[in-house]
Amino acid sequence: MAQQEMKAAEETYAGFINLFKIGSIITAIVTVGVVLLIAS
């Protein structure tokens, strides 16, 4: 029982980390775009 819960928790954590990575990349791209827009 605990093993199944641990597996589910690891999958949830992995999904969260992947979402966080993608979100960070998108945020960085948007930030660069806004800075370039303001600078021009």
N, CA, C and O atoms as a GROMACS GRO file, in nm:
protein
  160
    1MET      N    1   0.083  -0.120   0.000
    1MET     CA    2   0.000   0.000   0.000
    1MET      C    3   0.087   0.126   0.000
    1MET      O    4   0.067   0.216  -0.082
    2ALA      N    5   0.180   0.131   0.091
    2ALA     CA    6   0.267   0.250   0.100
    2ALA      C    7   0.352   0.264  -0.027
    2ALA      O    8   0.383   0.376  -0.069
    3GLN      N    9   0.389   0.151  -0.086
    3GLN     CA   10   0.471   0.155  -0.208
    3GLN      C   11   0.394   0.221  -0.323
    3GLN      O   12   0.450   0.299  -0.400
    4GLN      N   13   0.265   0.188  -0.334
    4GLN     CA   14   0.182   0.248  -0.439
    4GLN      C   15   0.166   0.398  -0.416
    4GLN      O   16   0.170   0.477  -0.510
    5GLU      N   17   0.147   0.436  -0.291
    5GLU     CA   18   0.133   0.579  -0.259
    5GLU      C   19   0.262   0.654  -0.291
    5GLU      O   20   0.259   0.767  -0.339
    6MET      N   21   0.376   0.590  -0.264
    6MET     CA   22   0.505   0.652  -0.292
    6MET      C   23   0.523   0.671  -0.443
    6MET      O   24   0.572   0.774  -0.488
    7LYS      N   25   0.482   0.570  -0.520
    7LYS     CA   26   0.493   0.580  -0.666
    7LYS      C   27   0.406   0.695  -0.718
    7LYS      O   28   0.449   0.772  -0.804
    8ALA      N   29   0.285   0.705  -0.667
    8ALA     CA   30   0.194   0.813  -0.709
    8ALA      C   31   0.252   0.949  -0.671
    8ALA      O   32   0.244   1.044  -0.749
    9ALA      N   33   0.310   0.958  -0.554
    9ALA     CA   34   0.370   1.084  -0.509
    9ALA      C   35   0.489   1.122  -0.597
    9ALA      O   36   0.507   1.239  -0.631
   10GLU      N   37   0.570   1.023  -0.635
   10GLU     CA   38   0.685   1.050  -0.722
   10GLU      C   39   0.640   1.098  -0.859
   10GLU      O   40   0.701   1.188  -0.917
   11GLU      N   41   0.534   1.038  -0.912
   11GLU     CA   42   0.482   1.080  -1.043
   11GLU      C   43   0.428   1.223  -1.036
   11GLU      O   44   0.451   1.303  -1.127
   12THR      N   45   0.358   1.254  -0.928
   12THR     CA   46   0.305   1.389  -0.910
   12THR      C   47   0.419   1.490  -0.899
   12THR      O   48   0.414   1.598  -0.958
   13TYR      N   49   0.522   1.453  -0.824
   13TYR     CA   50   0.638   1.540  -0.806
   13TYR      C   51   0.710   1.562  -0.938
   13TYR      O   52   0.748   1.675  -0.970
   14ALA      N   53   0.729   1.455  -1.016
   14ALA     CA   54   0.796   1.466  -1.146
   14ALA      C   55   0.716   1.557  -1.239
   14ALA      O   56   0.774   1.639  -1.311
   15GLY      N   57   0.585   1.543  -1.238
   15GLY     CA   58   0.500   1.628  -1.320
   15GLY      C   59   0.511   1.774  -1.279
   15GLY      O   60   0.516   1.863  -1.364
   16PHE      N   61   0.514   1.798  -1.149
   16PHE     CA   62   0.526   1.934  -1.098
   16PHE      C   63   0.660   1.996  -1.139
   16PHE      O   64   0.665   2.111  -1.180
   17ILE      N   65   0.768   1.918  -1.127
   17ILE     CA   66   0.900   1.968  -1.165
   17ILE      C   67   0.906   2.002  -1.314
   17ILE      O   68   0.960   2.105  -1.353
   18ASN      N   69   0.849   1.915  -1.397
   18ASN     CA   70   0.847   1.942  -1.541
   18ASN      C   71   0.767   2.068  -1.572
   18ASN      O   72   0.809   2.150  -1.654
   19LEU      N   73   0.653   2.083  -1.507
   19LEU     CA   74   0.571   2.202  -1.526
   19LEU      C   75   0.648   2.327  -1.482
   19LEU      O   76   0.641   2.431  -1.548
   20PHE      N   77   0.719   2.316  -1.371
   20PHE     CA   78   0.798   2.428  -1.319
   20PHE      C   79   0.908   2.467  -1.418
   20PHE      O   80   0.931   2.586  -1.441
   21LYS      N   81   0.976   2.366  -1.477
   21LYS     CA   82   1.082   2.394  -1.575
   21LYS      C   83   1.025   2.466  -1.697
   21LYS      O   84   1.081   2.566  -1.741
   22ILE      N   85   0.915   2.415  -1.750
   22ILE     CA   86   0.854   2.476  -1.868
   22ILE      C   87   0.808   2.618  -1.836
   22ILE      O   88   0.827   2.710  -1.915
   23GLY      N   89   0.747   2.635  -1.720
   23GLY     CA   90   0.701   2.767  -1.678
   23GLY      C   91   0.815   2.866  -1.663
   23GLY      O   92   0.802   2.983  -1.699
   24SER      N   93   0.927   2.818  -1.611
   24SER     CA   94   1.045   2.905  -1.595
   24SER      C   95   1.099   2.949  -1.730
   24SER      O   96   1.135   3.066  -1.747
   25ILE      N   97   1.104   2.857  -1.825
   25ILE     CA   98   1.154   2.890  -1.960
   25ILE      C   99   1.062   2.992  -2.026
   25ILE      O  100   1.109   3.090  -2.085
   26ILE      N  101   0.931   2.969  -2.017
   26ILE     CA  102   0.835   3.063  -2.077
   26ILE      C  103   0.846   3.200  -2.012
   26ILE      O  104   0.842   3.302  -2.081
   27THR      N  105   0.859   3.203  -1.881
   27THR     CA  106   0.873   3.330  -1.809
   27THR      C  107   0.998   3.404  -1.854
   27THR      O  108   0.995   3.526  -1.873
   28ALA      N  109   1.110   3.331  -1.870
   28ALA     CA  110   1.235   3.393  -1.914
   28ALA      C  111   1.219   3.452  -2.054
   28ALA      O  112   1.265   3.563  -2.080
   29ILE      N  113   1.154   3.379  -2.144
   29ILE     CA  114   1.134   3.428  -2.282
   29ILE      C  115   1.047   3.553  -2.282
   29ILE      O  116   1.078   3.650  -2.350
   30VAL      N  117   0.938   3.551  -2.205
   30VAL     CA  118   0.850   3.668  -2.198
   30VAL      C  119   0.924   3.787  -2.139
   30VAL      O  120   0.908   3.900  -2.186
   31THR      N  121   1.004   3.763  -2.036
   31THR     CA  122   1.081   3.871  -1.973
   31THR      C  123   1.176   3.936  -2.072
   31THR      O  124   1.184   4.058  -2.080
   32VAL      N  125   1.249   3.854  -2.146
   32VAL     CA  126   1.342   3.908  -2.247
   32VAL      C  127   1.264   3.988  -2.351
   32VAL      O  128   1.308   4.095  -2.392
   33GLY      N  129   1.150   3.937  -2.393
   33GLY     CA  130   1.068   4.008  -2.491
   33GLY      C  131   1.022   4.144  -2.440
   33GLY      O  132   1.027   4.242  -2.513
   34VAL      N  133   0.978   4.150  -2.316
   34VAL     CA  134   0.932   4.276  -2.257
   34VAL      C  135   1.048   4.374  -2.244
   34VAL      O  136   1.033   4.493  -2.273
   35VAL      N  137   1.163   4.326  -2.199
   35VAL     CA  138   1.280   4.413  -2.185
   35VAL      C  139   1.320   4.471  -2.320
   35VAL      O  140   1.348   4.591  -2.330
   36LEU      N  141   1.322   4.388  -2.423
   36LEU     CA  142   1.357   4.437  -2.557
   36LEU      C  143   1.253   4.536  -2.608
   36LEU      O  144   1.288   4.635  -2.674
   37LEU      N  145   1.127   4.512  -2.577
   37LEU     CA  146   1.020   4.602  -2.619
   37LEU      C  147   1.035   4.738  -2.551
   37LEU      O  148   1.018   4.842  -2.615
   38ILE      N  149   1.066   4.737  -2.423
   38ILE     CA  150   1.084   4.862  -2.349
   38ILE      C  151   1.209   4.935  -2.396
   38ILE      O  152   1.209   5.058  -2.407
   39ALA      N  153   1.315   4.861  -2.426
   39ALA     CA  154   1.442   4.922  -2.463
   39ALA      C  155   1.436   4.986  -2.602
   39ALA      O  156   1.513   5.077  -2.631
   40SER      N  157   1.347   4.938  -2.688
   40SER     CA  158   1.346   4.990  -2.825
   40SER      C  159   1.272   5.123  -2.837
   40SER      O  160   1.263   5.178  -2.947
   0.00000   0.00000   0.00000
